[in-house]
Structures are given as C-alpha cells and as structure tokens.
Amino acid sequence: MTDHGSEGRRPPKDTGEQERIGEADDPGGRGEWFLASRNDADGKVIDRLYIRGSRHRHKFTYRPKREPGEPPAPPGGVGTVNWTPIGPSVVAHGQASSNPPVSGRITSIVAGPSGTRVYAGAANGGTWFTADAGANWSPLDDYSVSPSLTSAIEADSLAVGAIAVQFGATAASDLIYVGTGEANSSADSYMGVGIKRSASGGAAGSWTLEGTNLAGRGFFRIVIDPDDPTLVLAATTTGVFRRPATAPFTTWTQVTSTFTTLGGMATDLVVAGTGVSKHYYCVFQGDKAYTSTDGLTWTPLTGLPSGGRVALAVSESSPTVAYALKQDGTLWRLVGTAFQSVAGMPPLFAVGAQGWYDIAVAVDPTNANIVYLVADLVWDGTNRVQRCQHHQSRRRPNVHRACRARRRPRLCFRAQCDGDGARRRERLGRN
C-alpha cells in the first residue's frame, strides 16, 4: 500500500458523470481511511496491532440481546424498491460520504430454501446466523486456533471468504463449511487459517478445522455436491481443491484435471442439478471456463474471452444454463458447450470500475431467463437481461455476493460493504 501522506496526497479526480449516476468511488481515499486507524501519531503502522486487538476481543464473551429486534418491514407493492437493511452490525463512523453508519464488508451469504435461515460471512468479522430472515443475528464462531499452524496472526482469523451450507430439517442439523481468507484482493483483505466445519449448525464446540494446507489463501466459493455431502470442492486463489473422502481432513487435495492454469485463481465454482442432470462449472482468471458432471473430471468450454475476474451462476431449474459475468461488465450465457454474449447490458461498473472487486450474478431458481447482476450498481432483468430495472442506494454500496431462496424465488439476499451489510429484497410481482 502506497503511503498517502499529506504531501503526496493526490488531488481528487473529476467524477462529475460518476456522481450523476451514483456516489463515485475513491480507492486511494479508501486506503487512507483504512490505514488511518492503524497508524500512530507519526504516521507509522502500529506493530502487531491486529493480534493484540484479537487477543483483547477474545477476553469478552458475547451476550445476545434479551429483547428481540424489530422485524424487517414488509415488502411494498409491484415496482417498489424493497431492499431492507438487516445487519449484521454497524460501524458508526463509516467510509462513505459524510461518514454515515455502515457495516463491514460481507463476502458470503447463503439462504435456506424458505429464506428464513441465513448464514453470512464478514471479511474479517466471522460467521453470523439469523433464524428469522435477518431480524436478529448471532455470531457462530469467534476464533480458531491450531497449535500446529503458525502465521502472522498466530492462526487466529475471522476472515471469511466463502460459506457453503447443506440445510437440514432444523438449524441444529445444518452442515456448514467456512473458507477463511478473503479472496477480494483489497488492501484490507486478511488471510485465513483453512476451512472450518460444523455438522451442528455452528453450535458451540462443534467446529473443527480442516484444510490447513490452505492457510494463507483466499476462498472465492465452496460447494457441497447435491447428491454426496462428503464431496466438497473449494475455489481458491491457488486453484480448485477437494475435501478428502476419508479422514484425516487436514489436507485438501488439489483438483488437477485439464486445467491450463492449475494453480491460478479459480474465481468461481457452482453446481446445480442432481443425478444425471447435475452439472458443475468453474472458471479461472486469465484462463477459461470448465464443466464437469462429477466435480473431478473437467472439460473446457469455449466462447468466453480470457482475462479478468469472472463470476458464475447456474440455473437450478435448468442446470445446462449457466451465466458468466466478466470484470469488464459483459455477460455471457452458455449455449451447448459455448458461451455467447448477451446484448443490452446496463452500465454495471459505471461508478467505480471495480469489476475485480464488486461482482456477482444470480439466476432465478425457477426461471433461467431471469438474471440478477451485482456490481458497482445492482440490476435485475428478464428475457436474458433485455429489460432491466436499476436499484441504487444513496450510499452506493459495493456488493460482493447474492443468493436466492429456493422455495421463495422472489426473495433475494445480497452481501455488500460500505453500506448496510446483508440486505434482502422480495418482489411481489414482475415489473
């Protein structure tokens, strides 16, 4: 990170057009704001500040509020912007314009079939859970320590890059995997300690630490096979890895297959369908996209230009329909074994040009032609994004992930930063 001292501070850029669309982003200012709380009076970084703060925090035991919070407001009618702030928490003096209360960065969010149980992961705030669609949140874990693992933060990290959940009949039977280590490559992205696992919904004492060979990496996505919950794959900053079929689980195995850039950044990994209809898709930055029916043997797909970060989404109702949203703001739809460009795209990265950072795509669970695009701005569209409606907030939050509730296809959750954490939106009808 470049030292932006008072003498070397660069003048503000001309952002007139960006400000007309939404609040312009200032990456340099963001770096200054982040470092300001970590420098002493002489402008020097305070040594071992993070580990000292982490130790201090662990001295306190979390005590949930006795009084339930206010439930989120019901969604409005057709055409209403129905995003409701739901937490998890608030930073009183935030980075956005006029320093409003904001949340930290939420990097991962997973909703259960009904949209009631939701898990969210913070960039460096651990894993959180709500049983009432966001009205109340509770932290599931505070730290993980492995005596055999050492790092700059002594294997004590709350950095969450990805969460995968196999939802059970109740929260107590939810199977959870948390990939620690954020892959967004920002100046304030922290490393992790491996993969945390709980087969009891994150209950106290149920967490184990696996994949410690992936400590210091970042996680883009973790997926659990729809047919076989013992088959778990992770897309990381150094490739795709698989959980061992049997114990010990301390070392996850790299999937080699036919990947051109074996140890490259696997920026996304998705799966949909069951049995013979099941399809996996993954993509590497600077390489290409691949598909597989078992998660182990992969075949390259054509048509998708290489270069930059790519986010993937696959239709649960039609597993052969996949979308790829590229860093440059282009959207591609898989037809057969080749990706084809989607016309009529809105200006996704018109404000901050942060496709390398704020990028996600989701598909309606019941209609493969309804796509949700998440970037500097948030859009939804039908008919392959030929008609789009723009949903923009005053604070222009950076959005990092979106998910939908399988049994409530009109209910969508998005994870963001510089705004209000996890937000939800439910449409009562089409526009």
Helices and strands as residue ranges (DSSP letters): H 16-21, H 27-36, H 49-57, E 84-85, E 106-111, E 118-122, E 126-130, E 138-139, E 160-166, G 171-173, E 175-180, E 195-198, E 208-210, G 212-214, E 219-224, E 232-236, E 239-242, E 253-254, E 266-272, G 275-277, E 279-284, E 289-292, E 299-300, E 310-314, E 322-326, E 331-335, E 338-341, E 360-363, E 371-374, E 378-382, E 387-391, E 398-405, E 408-417, E 422-426
